[in-house]
């Protein structure tokens, strides 16, 4: 193995390490639920307010329950119920989706910014 | 019409056939995580690059992706496009690597270095396509570090395999491609 190889491998390993540092930050505290239907934004709800939200999807109505800063699919008109079995979501970045009904939920932090560059 | 294959054509065909066999055999093994596989066929690409030329290596890699997908049955399926994006990115990196070797011969990259960089580029290209076209969800980004770790490990493995094979091969006869 040449010196160039050693350099390349060390650099590559460093890049992978940086990826972990950037993309595996500690989960942000989620404050809002973002709803999407067919990929398009369909509403934003504060996790602080407990309530049920009914969403019209392609197959019918999916019901989401927001409670104690968490959210889950309560009912969905799909056959396999993967979304309902996903259970409660509470960390920022968590997401669940009912693909047959085209409804997805994602948890986001307080500000709607993806990042800030100085 | 009659096509007379040049010695170079025969060489590309032979290496590509070898790469395709490895590709198809590897496709038969189940992978624990989608998108992660050892990519042993790249050993052939590396050997062609280091023994012959970048141009022949690009031919062998592209033929392997095309014919491999036809044999496995994934031609034009999402997996084929992912694989093509990955191959394009890794070939771009091998091109840069060859330029590097020409300009900075002191820090020449051999099989292990080229392989690791190409493996990361392959995963990066594949992931970029998956993220921008197939699943544009921020959650997917969390998968990137472990995927890149796998690419790093497999890149090292294929690189050392290629280096070991290159040491066993006789030197290329003068005057041949």
Interface residues (C-beta under 8 A of the other chain):
Chain A: X1 X2 X3 X4 X5 X6 X7 X8 X9 X12 X13 X15 X16 X19 X20 X23 X24 X93 X94 X95 X106 X114
Chain B: X101 X104 X106 X107 X108 X109 X110 X111 X112 X113 X114 X116 X117 X120 X137 X138 X139 X141 X142 X144 X145 X148 X149 X152 X155 X156 X159 X163
